[in-house]
C-alpha cells in the first residue's frame, strides 16, 4: 500500500501550483464567449441566421446567474454566443482566476441543461475592470458587434440558401462593407431594419421592481407587494444614443 506523502512532498507539490493571485477591484464586467460554437450550432441544425431556441437558452443562462450562481450581477447583455455581466460586488475576494473559472463553468453547465445537450459545451471568460461611467461605451461597442453579426449572418444565410458552398460564400463576402451587405440582403427580399429588434440590438436581462399580488400570512388578506423580478428585455434602445445611455444608467443607479 502506498503511504501518504510526507509534509515535505506535499510542500513540493503545492509549490508547483501555478497561481497568479491577481485580484480585481469592483466594479467589473465579466464577458463570456462560446468556444467553437459555430461547429456546435451546425451540429444541432439550428435555424440560420437566428434560432429562437438558442436565443432563449442564452437568456436562460443569464437568468441562472441571477438566481443560482451566488453572484450579484446588475445586468447581463447577450447576443449570439456572448454574455456581458456587470457586477458591483465580487465573490472570492476578487480573485480573478477563481471568478473566470467558476463563471465559465457555470455558464457551460447552464447552457447544457437549457438545451438538453448530449455533449458538453464550453465558454471562456475574461474580467474587465471599469468605472460605472464606462459601461454605456462598453455596451455600445458590444451592441455594434451584435449589429455586425446581424448583417453578416443574414448575408451568409441568404447566399447559402442559393446553394453556394460555405467556402464560396466566404469568398463572396470577404472585404465587403456594411452597405454592400445590406444590398445583398435587399436583393434577396430582406429589409434588415425590419428584422426583430433582439436580433439587431441584443437582449438585456436585469432586475426590475414590479408590483405583484400577494397574501398577508397573518390576516389572509390579498395585498399588493413590490418585488425585484428578473426580466428579459428584447426591445433595447441604441446604447450609443442619449436614451440608451439613460436606460443603462437607470439599471445601475
Helices and strands as residue ranges (DSSP letters): H 7-15, E 28-34, H 37-43, H 52-67, E 73-79, E 82-87, G 92-94, H 96-114, E 123-129, G 132-134, H 135-161, H 166-173, H 178-187, G 192-194, H 197-201, E 203-215, E 222-233, H 242-252
